Amino acid sequence: MRNFFQPTLPSANWRTPLVILICSGIILTLSLGTRHSFGLYLQPMTLDLDWNRQTFAIALAIQNLVYGLATPFAGMIADRFGTARAVIGGTLLYAVGLVLMAYSTTGWEFSVSAGLLVGIGLSCSGFSTVFGVVGRAFPPEKRTLALGIAGAAGSFGQFLMLPYGQTLINQIGWHNALLVCALTILLILPLSSALVENKKAQAAGPKQSIPEALREAFGHSGFVLLCSGYFVCGFQLMFISVHFPAYLIDQRMTPNTGMMALALIGLFNIFGTYCWGWLGQHHTKKYVLSALYFTRAVVFAIFILLPLDPFSVYLFAAAIGFLWLGTVPVTSGLIAQIFGVKYLSTLSGIAFLFHQVGSFLGVWIAAYLFDTTGSYRLMWLLTIALGVLAGLINLPINDKQIQRPAAAPA
């Protein structure tokens, strides 16, 4: 295992692959863990502020859309000017957004703070941006597993930050809880120093511009199919993240049951992300992705057929948690396998845009169907159908590495 963390190139730099991996994981823990706790605020905020669920949900839907729209640009900034700079700027916006969330009294204020500012902050401190550094720190034979480890470390945030957020809400109220979370998110700033890359090493590789890389990717049918499957991933996950606690309360379960369910998702996500990353390292990545999406559909179907009680909720949380972010290292690994790592943050950001469009629709459509029908039943059925579709469209992806003409000697 020690050899796994040896640098790709000999260097006296303290930013070894191990240091990069640890700091990246903690950054993802804080950034994504805080984001996944937002569903806990739905009930208390809507009751205290006399909002309906669509008012709250549309802000988080905007957040996911902005997160997706901004991520390709955050990736371009990271690939061009350095990941550390992108992460620092995003972290500051994230903290400001959390503070303004606490002081929001109207839907548009909440949409600007939770939607726009936090969405941009997430785009600079999420998987796509951070994975670019991790992907370049490890050689191809170790890359997907390294991404899986970083993803698993990031997944720990959901397990850690959900009980943290619920405890804060219970002890000091949702307003003060958001202010404390804003201070917590600033811990990312010192960690970002580990993400400064060697300019010469970063410049190595094919002499290709960002526009050329984008044209190449969108001209590749496999990239479009991969992005389409990622759309379904976002649709499914944000429906659960935002609406699952409220769904359980509607079924006469306690808020702590919803919190524990989301925490279990985070716990099993740690193991799942690592295992799916390992599978993607040792088996054909597109088949691993298809298997993951098909399995998700089966888990959703079994859950809505079983009698609902705390045991079935926790069993579902464990199962879906194991499948939760397994798509992330495998998708990023497949992009690196086909296109290389020079613009990994940029291309992963483009794929993540599709993911977040799905997240936007997953949050909003669930709220719309609930407000229209008084039930999440149709949303569960739609989630199952899309899971099957995602499993099918990953199968025909052409995953062979692109062969570019060698650059002419100077």
Stockholm file with secondary structure:
# STOCKHOLM 1.0

chainA/1-410         MRNFFQPTLPSANWRTPLVILICSGIILTLSLGTRHSFGLYLQPMTLDLDWNRQTFAIALAIQNLVYGLATPFAGMIADRFGTARAVIGGTLLYAVGLVLMAYSTTGWEFSVSAGLLVGIGLSCSGFSTVFGVVGRAFPPEKRTLALGIAGAAGSFGQFLMLPYGQTLINQIGWHNALLVCALTILLILPLSSALVENKKAQAAGPKQSIPEALREAFGHSGFVLLCSGYFVCGFQLMFISVHFPAYLIDQRMTPNTGMMALALIGLFNIFGTYCWGWLGQHHTKKYVLSALYFTRAVVFAIFILLPLDPFSVYLFAAAIGFLWLGTVPVTSGLIAQIFGVKYLSTLSGIAFLFHQVGSFLGVWIAAYLFDTTGSYRLMWLLTIALGVLAGLINLPINDKQIQRPAAAPA
#=GR chainA/1-410 SS CGGGGSCSSCCCCSCCHHHHHHHHHHHHHHHHHHHHTGGGGHHHHHHHHTCCHHHHHHHHHHHHHHHHHHHHHHHHHHHHHCHHHHHHHHHHHHHHHHHHHHTCCSHHHHIIIIIIIHHHHHHHHSHHHHHHHHHHHSCHHHHHHHHHHHHHHHHHHHHHHHHHHHHHHHHHHHHHHHHHHHHHHTTHHHHGGGGCCCHHHHHCSCCCCHHHHHHHHHTCHHHHHHHHHHHHHHHHHHHHHHHHHHHHHHTTCCHHHHHHHHHHHHHHHHHHHHHHHHHHHHSCHHHHHHHHHHHHHHHHHHHHHSCCSHHHHHHHHHHHHHTSSTHHHHHHHHHHHHHCSTTHHHHHHHHHHHHHHHHHHHHHHHHHHHHHHSSSHHHHHHHHHHHHHHHHHTTTCCCCCCCCCCCCCC
#=GC SS_cons         CGGGGSCSSCCCCSCCHHHHHHHHHHHHHHHHHHHHTGGGGHHHHHHHHTCCHHHHHHHHHHHHHHHHHHHHHHHHHHHHHCHHHHHHHHHHHHHHHHHHHHTCCSHHHHIIIIIIIHHHHHHHHSHHHHHHHHHHHSCHHHHHHHHHHHHHHHHHHHHHHHHHHHHHHHHHHHHHHHHHHHHHHTTHHHHGGGGCCCHHHHHCSCCCCHHHHHHHHHTCHHHHHHHHHHHHHHHHHHHHHHHHHHHHHHTTCCHHHHHHHHHHHHHHHHHHHHHHHHHHHHSCHHHHHHHHHHHHHHHHHHHHHSCCSHHHHHHHHHHHHHTSSTHHHHHHHHHHHHHCSTTHHHHHHHHHHHHHHHHHHHHHHHHHHHHHHSSSHHHHHHHHHHHHHHHHHTTTCCCCCCCCCCCCCC
//
